[in-house]
C-alpha cells in the first residue's frame, strides 16, 4: 500500500521491519528481497535514510546469502566488497568485512581460507559496527567444530558454556557445536546435558533449523531413538524452509539418524507431515531414507558446484557412512 501511494519513506521503513523479522524467523529470502529494495532506495536518496541501520543490516544479509545455491560465488563476493566500500565511506573499519568473509568461507566449505580470515579479523580493533563478542566467539567455535579440532573448539567455547559470554542467539547456536567434540572426548554426560539445554532453547524457534540439524547429527551417534522425536517435530518445518543450505543440513542429518535406526533393526514407524503427499501412507525407514537422501545429495552437489569444491558432498558421505 505504501508503494502504490508513493510513500517511499514508509515503504523503506516497512521493508526494514521485514528484513529484521524475516532474518530472525527463518525467512532469509524475504529479507534479501526487502534489503535489495532498501539498498536501491538508499542510493537514490542517502540523506533521507539512516545509514547506520542499513550498514548494520547488511551484515545480516551477508550471513544468509550463502544459503541459496543459485546466488553465484561472484555475486556473494561482490556483495561483500560493496559492504566493505560502504563501511569505509561512513568511517567504519574492516573488522566486520573480514569477519563476514570468515563466515562466508565457512559456509562455502573453504576452511583454510576461513582460517586466514579468522586470523585477520581478530587483528582489527572492534568498533560500533562489529558483531557482539559472544557472536564472534561462537563463530570461532563453529570453525573448530567444522575442522574437527575438538580440543580447540571446547577451549574457545568455555566462556560461552560458563555463561560469561551470551546474547540473543548465544549459547543457542553454540551448544549444538560442542556435542560431538564432547562425545568424542569421552565427556558423554556433559554432551547429553548440553544437548538437553541447547535443544530446549531452540525447539520452538523457526530460525534454528541448522542448529536443530546439528543436534540430530549428534543424536544419530549418541541416542538415535531419542532423535526420532526431533525428526518428527521439525520435518514439517524443513519441508517448507527458504534456506536451501539449512534444509540440506536437516535432510542429511535426518537420513544419518534414520539409517542408524534402520541398520539396528528398528521397526517403528515415523510420523511424517500430512503436507508431504508421498507420506499419506505408512513408510518404512528404508523408504524414507530413499526419499530424502537424494534430496540432500542433490542440494549438496548444487552448493559444491557453486562453491567450487566437494565439501558438502564429502560431509554427507561421511555422516551417512558413520551412521
Secondary structure by P-SEA (a helix, b strand, c coil): ccccccaaaaaaaaaaaaaaaaaacccaaaaaaaaaaaaaaaaaccccccaaaaaaaaaaaaacccccccccaaaaaaaaaaaaaaaaaacccaaaaaaaaaaaaaaacaaaaaaaaaaaaaacccccccccaaaaaaaaaaaaaaacaaaaaaaaaccccccccccccccccccccaaaaaaaacaaaaaaaaaaaaaaacccccccaaaaaaaaaaaaccccccaaaaaaacaaaaaacccaaaaaaaaaaaaaaaaaaaaaccccccccccccccccccccaaaaaaacaaaaaaaaaaaaaaaccaaaaaaaaaaaaac
